[in-house]
């Protein structure tokens, strides 16, 4: 727990410093702890260190953790690809979905969201670097899909999410995030009441904050390097 708490403190300090450099305040950016592949005990340690929002990508793993940590009142975010046959448990167990990229998926999430719960908060995932291996809607299709999703009941479209192609070049990082911000501002100019740019991870969150990120999704800088072979 001490290592996770120390890592969280360091990440929050780095986020605050990046915000200052961007003439922003630290409270304009929310930290989302990406706990995929890490055990429920690690999530509990982060919660005890003050973290309240956690993200998962693998549904069954997430559902197991949600059940194991039900006593904590965590705000759970789903950030992985959403398959049609998995929309119901996502609609039932998560507060946010960052990875909506098809109208069919949004329609199923809307229809399957329990009426006893608040609207499911969602972001439209954009394939901002045009990678064949990445999920996400193409930039030129964002506007139409966003307006279609915004009309659905039981969902609240909050903004855009992207996972740009990895690079260590801060200028290239910023350019990708700037493209997402431009799409976001275009949608706002079209009348959509958006407030969220979910962008930036452990290796590039400073660049994302410089370009207007409101949520950064950070995993390894908090929990350590992942061992995917253990899944």
C-alpha positions as CSV (number, residue, x, y, z in Angstrom):
1,X,0.0,0.0,0.0
2,X,2.8,2.4,0.8
3,X,4.2,2.2,-2.7
4,X,0.8,2.8,-4.3
5,X,0.2,5.7,-2.0
6,X,3.6,7.2,-2.8
7,X,3.0,6.7,-6.5
8,X,-0.4,8.4,-6.3
9,X,1.1,11.4,-4.5
10,X,3.8,11.7,-7.2
11,X,1.3,11.4,-10.1
12,X,-1.0,14.1,-8.5
13,X,2.0,16.4,-8.0
14,X,3.1,15.9,-11.7
15,X,-0.5,16.6,-12.8
16,X,-0.6,19.8,-10.8
17,X,2.7,20.9,-12.3
18,X,1.5,20.2,-15.8
19,X,-1.7,22.1,-15.1
20,X,0.3,25.2,-13.9
21,X,2.4,25.1,-17.0
22,X,-0.8,25.1,-19.1
23,X,-2.2,28.1,-17.1
24,X,-4.8,25.7,-15.7
25,X,-5.7,24.7,-12.1
26,X,-5.2,21.2,-10.8
27,X,-8.8,20.7,-10.0
28,X,-9.7,21.0,-13.7
29,X,-8.2,17.6,-14.4
30,X,-9.5,14.3,-12.9
31,X,-7.3,11.4,-12.2
32,X,-8.7,8.0,-13.3
33,X,-6.7,5.1,-12.0
34,X,-6.5,2.3,-14.5
35,X,-6.5,-0.9,-12.5
36,X,-6.8,-3.5,-15.2
37,X,-4.7,-6.6,-14.6
38,X,-4.1,-5.5,-11.0
39,X,-5.8,-7.3,-8.1
40,X,-8.6,-6.0,-6.0
41,X,-6.1,-5.6,-3.1
42,X,-4.2,-3.0,-5.1
43,X,-7.4,-1.1,-5.9
44,X,-8.3,-1.2,-2.2
45,X,-4.9,0.2,-1.3
46,X,-5.3,3.1,-3.8
47,X,-8.8,3.8,-2.4
48,X,-7.3,4.0,1.1
49,X,-4.8,6.5,-0.3
50,X,-7.7,8.7,-1.4
51,X,-8.3,7.6,-5.0
52,X,-12.0,7.2,-5.8
53,X,-12.3,6.7,-9.6
54,X,-11.0,3.5,-11.2
55,X,-11.1,2.2,-14.8
56,X,-11.2,-1.3,-16.2
57,X,-10.8,-2.7,-19.7
58,X,-11.6,-6.4,-19.3
59,X,-15.2,-7.0,-18.4
60,X,-15.1,-10.3,-16.4
61,X,-12.0,-9.1,-14.4
62,X,-13.8,-5.8,-13.7
63,X,-17.0,-7.5,-12.5
64,X,-15.0,-9.7,-10.1
65,X,-13.4,-6.6,-8.6
66,X,-16.6,-4.6,-8.5
67,X,-18.1,-7.5,-6.4
68,X,-15.0,-7.8,-4.2
69,X,-14.9,-4.1,-3.5
70,X,-18.6,-3.4,-3.3
71,X,-18.2,-2.0,0.3
72,X,-16.1,1.0,-1.0
73,X,-18.5,2.9,-3.2
74,X,-16.0,3.2,-6.1
75,X,-16.9,5.1,-9.2
76,X,-16.2,2.6,-12.0
77,X,-15.3,3.5,-15.6
78,X,-15.1,1.1,-18.5
79,X,-12.5,2.0,-21.0
80,X,-12.0,-1.1,-23.1
81,X,-13.6,-2.1,-26.4
82,X,-17.4,-2.7,-26.0
83,X,-18.7,-5.8,-27.6
84,X,-22.4,-6.2,-28.3
85,X,-22.8,-9.3,-26.1
86,X,-21.3,-7.5,-23.1
87,X,-23.3,-4.3,-23.1
88,X,-25.8,-5.4,-20.5
89,X,-23.3,-5.9,-17.6
90,X,-21.5,-2.8,-18.6
91,X,-24.8,-0.8,-18.5
92,X,-25.7,-2.3,-15.1
93,X,-22.4,-2.0,-13.3
94,X,-20.5,1.1,-14.5
95,X,-20.9,4.8,-14.0
96,X,-19.0,5.8,-17.2
97,X,-18.1,4.2,-20.5
98,X,-15.3,6.0,-22.4
99,X,-15.1,3.7,-25.4
100,X,-18.4,4.0,-27.3
101,X,-17.7,4.0,-31.1
102,X,-20.8,2.7,-32.7
103,X,-24.5,3.7,-32.6
104,X,-25.5,0.1,-32.1
105,X,-23.4,-0.1,-29.0
106,X,-24.8,3.1,-27.7
107,X,-28.4,2.0,-28.4
108,X,-27.9,-1.2,-26.5
109,X,-26.3,0.5,-23.5
110,X,-29.2,3.0,-23.4
111,X,-31.8,0.2,-23.6
112,X,-30.1,-1.9,-21.0
113,X,-29.3,0.8,-18.5
114,X,-31.4,0.1,-15.4
115,X,-34.0,2.8,-14.8
116,X,-33.1,2.8,-11.1
117,X,-29.6,4.2,-12.0
118,X,-28.6,7.6,-13.2
119,X,-27.9,8.0,-16.9
120,X,-24.8,6.2,-18.0
121,X,-22.1,8.8,-18.7
122,X,-20.3,8.2,-21.9
123,X,-17.5,9.4,-24.2
124,X,-17.2,8.8,-27.9
125,X,-13.8,7.1,-28.7
126,X,-12.1,8.6,-31.6
127,X,-9.3,6.8,-33.6
128,X,-7.4,10.0,-33.7
129,X,-4.2,8.5,-35.2
130,X,-6.0,6.4,-37.8
131,X,-4.6,3.1,-36.6
132,X,-6.0,-0.2,-38.0
133,X,-5.3,-1.8,-34.6
134,X,-7.3,0.7,-32.6
135,X,-11.0,1.0,-31.8
136,X,-12.7,4.3,-32.4
137,X,-14.7,6.2,-34.8
138,X,-13.0,8.1,-37.6
139,X,-12.6,11.8,-37.1
140,X,-14.8,12.7,-40.1
141,X,-17.6,10.6,-38.7
142,X,-17.6,12.0,-35.1
143,X,-20.1,14.7,-35.6
144,X,-22.9,12.6,-37.0
145,X,-22.4,9.8,-34.4
146,X,-22.2,12.3,-31.5
147,X,-25.5,13.9,-32.4
148,X,-27.2,10.4,-32.8
149,X,-25.9,9.3,-29.4
150,X,-26.8,12.6,-27.7
151,X,-30.5,11.9,-28.5
152,X,-30.6,8.5,-26.8
153,X,-32.3,8.2,-23.4
154,X,-30.5,6.8,-20.4
155,X,-27.1,8.0,-21.7
156,X,-25.4,11.3,-21.2
157,X,-22.7,12.1,-23.8
158,X,-20.0,13.9,-22.0
159,X,-17.2,14.2,-24.5
160,X,-14.5,12.5,-26.4
161,X,-11.8,9.9,-25.7
162,X,-8.7,8.8,-27.6
163,X,-5.6,6.6,-27.3
164,X,-3.2,8.2,-29.8
165,X,-0.3,6.2,-31.4
166,X,2.4,5.9,-28.8
167,X,5.4,8.2,-29.1
168,X,8.0,9.8,-26.8
169,X,8.0,13.0,-28.7
170,X,6.1,15.7,-26.7
171,X,5.3,17.7,-29.8
172,X,3.8,14.7,-31.6
173,X,1.9,13.8,-28.5
174,X,0.5,17.3,-28.2
175,X,-0.5,17.4,-31.9
176,X,-2.7,14.3,-31.5
177,X,-4.4,15.7,-28.4
178,X,-4.9,19.0,-30.2
179,X,-6.7,17.2,-33.0
180,X,-9.1,15.7,-30.4
181,X,-9.6,19.0,-28.7
182,X,-10.5,20.6,-32.0
183,X,-13.2,17.9,-32.6
184,X,-14.5,18.5,-29.1
185,X,-14.7,22.3,-29.7
186,X,-16.5,21.7,-33.0
187,X,-19.1,19.5,-31.3
188,X,-19.6,22.2,-28.7
189,X,-20.1,24.8,-31.4
190,X,-22.8,22.5,-32.9
191,X,-24.7,22.8,-29.6
192,X,-23.7,19.6,-27.8
193,X,-23.2,20.3,-24.1
194,X,-19.9,18.5,-23.7
195,X,-17.4,18.9,-20.8
196,X,-15.0,16.0,-21.0
197,X,-11.8,15.3,-22.9
198,X,-10.6,11.9,-21.7
199,X,-7.0,11.7,-23.0
200,X,-3.5,11.1,-21.6
201,X,-1.9,8.1,-19.9
202,X,1.2,7.4,-17.8
203,X,3.6,8.3,-20.6
204,X,1.9,11.4,-22.1
205,X,-0.5,12.9,-19.6
206,X,1.5,16.1,-19.3
207,X,1.0,16.7,-23.0
208,X,-2.7,15.9,-22.7
209,X,-3.2,18.3,-19.9
210,X,-1.4,21.0,-21.9
211,X,-4.0,20.4,-24.7
212,X,-7.1,20.5,-22.4
213,X,-7.6,17.0,-21.0
214,X,-10.2,16.9,-18.2
215,X,-9.6,13.2,-17.4
216,X,-6.3,11.4,-17.6
217,X,-6.2,7.6,-17.4
218,X,-3.1,6.5,-15.5
219,X,-2.2,2.9,-14.6
220,X,1.4,1.9,-14.5
221,X,2.6,5.1,-12.9
222,X,0.3,4.2,-10.0
223,X,0.3,0.4,-9.8
224,X,3.6,-0.5,-11.5
225,X,4.3,-2.4,-14.8
226,X,1.6,-4.8,-15.9
227,X,2.0,-8.5,-16.4
228,X,-0.5,-9.4,-19.1
229,X,0.7,-13.0,-19.2
230,X,-0.8,-13.5,-15.7
231,X,-4.3,-12.8,-16.9
